[in-house]
Amino acid sequence: MDGLHYELVRSSRRTLSVEVQPTGSIVVRCPHRMPLYEIERFLVMREAWINERLQDAEAKRSIIPQRTQPHHIYHRGEVLSWGWQNADVIVPQRLTTPEAAQKFVARWQRSEAESVFSKMIAQELPAIGVPGLRYQGLKLRRMKRRWGSCSSTGFITLNEHLIRVPDGCIRGVVVHELCHLVHLHHGAAFHHLVADVYPEHRMTDAILDAWTSVLHATEIDATADPTTKNGAPAS
Ligand SMILES: [Zn+2]
């Protein structure tokens, strides 16, 4: 595979593995003393698979707008700028340091998340019918590995980072979690209900999948608070 750039990570592992990351970088993991020719031979064997993954990652990235500046944030599927003037999100002048400004922007985004999510829940609850009465309230958390969860006690937890993705995708997650008020599992009945309430969910789930891989690669893992691991059941 001429010209294939990859990062080689040697460790005490016993086997060789290759991973194509959402960013398009390739990471090869191998045992400490494995000779380079063996690694190259392995990569040649997996060439078709690697190219397929690279194309898949590229296709996903291409539907996501580029965030090119540090003062750009993803918000409801768009790129917004923040700053003290001429920006989408205006930071008060009294906050002079970038750290204080970033905290302000994070708080603004969290309150946006709260109001957008609550509004969508209120809009979708009637479609859930009587079991929707079990709905007890919304909790926001920063989560690393999931967009939402529903507890058996009727609380919906949504990842506050969900405000970064397009509204259609947010609605898909909201409907998914509300449908768990009726079926606390991922069986056929659950999927029928989701499809009934939100027929567009297949498309928005695919788009969310693309956003998820890009956000994971670029920011979610870096910004999520590791102490807020979610231990709730069905997500
Ligand atoms: Zn679920």
Boltz pocket constraint, residues with backbone or C-beta under 6 A from the ligand:
constraints:
  - pocket:
      binder: B
      contacts: [[A, 176], [A, 180], [A, 185], [A, 186], [A, 234], [A, 235]]
      max_distance: 6.0
